[in-house]
Amino acid sequence: MALSNIEVKIVGDYIWDEYNQDYHENRIEDFKYYFSNWLEKLGRIPARVCVNININYYADTGRFEFSYISTKETEILQSLKDDLGFSSRYFTKLCI
């Protein structure tokens, strides 16, 4: 699977000090890295398929939520539901 892009939007207005800014930026970058690896290892989506994903980040809970998946949405969401360890670590709910 070719993951073209993961776009993360922080939901809410926050004024953070340098420490909190770094914390949340690192949390988002870590998520992008682990989610990309998880998708590639999944094996349910052919390598020739490009996927663009938009995700909301809720800083107050440190959790993510999908707002858009360009293609193979059903396969991705079902795979996350099947992998409760991964999904419960990062996501608030598994629907769009």
C-alpha positions as CSV (number, residue, x, y, z in Angstrom):
1,M,0.0,0.0,0.0
2,A,1.2,3.5,-0.8
3,L,0.3,5.8,1.9
4,S,0.4,9.2,0.2
5,N,-0.3,11.5,3.1
6,I,-1.5,11.6,6.7
7,E,-2.8,15.1,7.6
8,V,-3.3,15.8,11.3
9,K,-5.4,18.7,12.5
10,I,-5.4,19.8,16.2
11,V,-8.9,20.3,17.3
12,G,-9.4,23.3,19.6
13,D,-7.5,26.4,20.5
14,Y,-4.5,26.0,22.7
15,I,-1.8,28.3,23.9
16,W,1.1,26.0,25.0
17,D,4.4,26.7,26.5
18,E,7.5,25.3,24.7
19,Y,7.3,22.0,26.6
20,N,3.7,21.3,25.8
21,Q,4.1,22.3,22.2
22,D,7.0,19.9,21.8
23,Y,5.1,17.1,23.6
24,H,2.1,17.4,21.3
25,E,4.2,17.7,18.1
26,N,6.1,14.6,19.1
27,R,2.9,12.7,19.9
28,I,1.6,13.6,16.4
29,E,4.9,12.6,14.7
30,D,5.1,9.4,16.7
31,F,1.5,8.6,15.7
32,K,2.2,9.2,12.0
33,Y,5.3,6.9,12.1
34,Y,3.5,4.0,14.0
35,F,0.3,4.3,12.0
36,S,2.2,4.3,8.7
37,N,4.1,1.2,9.7
38,W,0.9,-0.5,10.9
39,L,-0.8,0.2,7.6
40,E,2.2,-1.1,5.6
41,K,2.3,-4.3,7.6
42,L,-1.4,-4.8,7.4
43,G,-1.2,-6.5,4.0
44,R,-4.9,-6.1,3.2
45,I,-4.4,-3.1,0.9
46,P,-2.5,-3.7,-2.4
47,A,0.8,-1.8,-2.9
48,R,-0.5,0.0,-5.9
49,V,-3.4,1.7,-3.9
50,C,-2.7,5.2,-2.7
51,V,-4.4,6.3,0.5
52,N,-4.8,9.9,1.9
53,I,-5.9,10.2,5.4
54,N,-7.1,13.2,7.5
55,I,-7.1,12.8,11.2
56,N,-8.2,15.1,14.1
57,Y,-6.1,15.2,17.2
58,Y,-7.7,16.0,20.5
59,A,-4.9,17.4,22.7
60,D,-6.9,17.2,25.9
61,T,-7.1,13.4,25.6
62,G,-4.1,12.7,23.4
63,R,-6.3,10.7,21.1
64,F,-7.0,10.7,17.3
65,E,-10.1,10.4,15.2
66,F,-10.5,9.9,11.5
67,S,-12.1,12.7,9.5
68,Y,-11.4,11.4,6.0
69,I,-9.9,8.3,4.3
70,S,-9.6,8.6,0.5
71,T,-9.9,4.9,-0.3
72,K,-10.2,1.4,1.4
73,E,-11.9,3.0,4.3
74,T,-13.8,-0.2,5.2
75,E,-10.7,-2.3,5.2
76,I,-8.7,0.2,7.3
77,L,-11.5,0.7,9.9
78,Q,-12.2,-3.1,10.2
79,S,-8.5,-3.8,10.6
80,L,-8.3,-1.3,13.4
81,K,-11.3,-2.8,15.1
82,D,-9.6,-6.2,14.8
83,D,-6.4,-4.8,16.4
84,L,-7.7,-3.5,19.7
85,G,-4.2,-3.0,21.1
86,F,-3.2,-0.6,18.5
87,S,-6.6,1.2,18.1
88,S,-7.2,1.7,21.8
89,R,-3.7,3.2,22.2
90,Y,-4.4,6.0,19.7
91,F,-8.1,6.4,18.7
92,T,-11.2,7.8,20.4
93,K,-13.6,6.0,18.1
94,L,-13.3,4.1,14.8
95,C,-15.8,5.7,12.5
96,I,-15.9,8.8,10.2
